[in-house]
Amino acid sequence: MAKKVLIISTSLRGGSNSDILANECAKGAKEVGGHDVELLSLKRLP
């Protein structure tokens, strides 16, 4: 059963370890679990 997943990346630097980890978690949740994933990054907010 697919779930809705929200991942919040709090890193303000693109390419940081936290940013990479958030992206990899999102990728894994989509590929393996077929979950509906939304990745929210604070660096994109004003």
C-alpha positions as CSV (number, residue, x, y, z in Angstrom):
1,M,0.0,0.0,0.0
2,A,1.5,3.3,-1.1
3,K,1.9,6.0,1.5
4,K,2.3,9.8,1.3
5,V,5.7,10.8,2.4
6,L,6.9,14.3,3.2
7,I,10.7,14.9,3.4
8,I,11.8,18.3,4.7
9,S,15.4,19.3,3.9
10,T,16.6,22.0,6.2
11,S,20.0,22.5,4.6
12,L,20.4,26.0,3.1
13,R,23.4,24.8,0.9
14,G,22.7,22.8,-2.2
15,G,24.8,19.7,-2.4
16,S,25.3,19.4,1.3
17,N,25.3,16.0,3.0
18,S,21.8,16.6,4.4
19,D,20.5,17.7,0.9
20,I,22.0,14.6,-0.7
21,L,20.5,12.3,2.0
22,A,17.1,13.8,1.6
23,N,17.2,13.3,-2.1
24,E,18.3,9.7,-1.8
25,C,15.6,9.0,0.8
26,A,13.0,10.4,-1.7
27,K,14.4,8.3,-4.5
28,G,14.3,5.1,-2.5
29,A,10.8,5.7,-1.2
30,K,9.6,6.2,-4.8
31,E,11.5,3.3,-6.4
32,V,11.1,0.6,-3.8
33,G,7.9,1.4,-2.0
34,G,6.0,3.2,-4.8
35,H,5.2,5.9,-2.3
36,D,3.9,9.4,-3.2
37,V,6.9,11.6,-2.1
38,E,7.1,15.3,-1.7
39,L,10.5,16.9,-1.0
40,L,10.3,20.3,0.6
41,S,13.6,22.2,0.7
42,L,14.0,25.3,2.8
43,K,16.6,26.7,0.5
44,R,13.9,27.3,-2.1
45,L,11.7,29.4,0.2
46,P,12.1,33.2,0.3
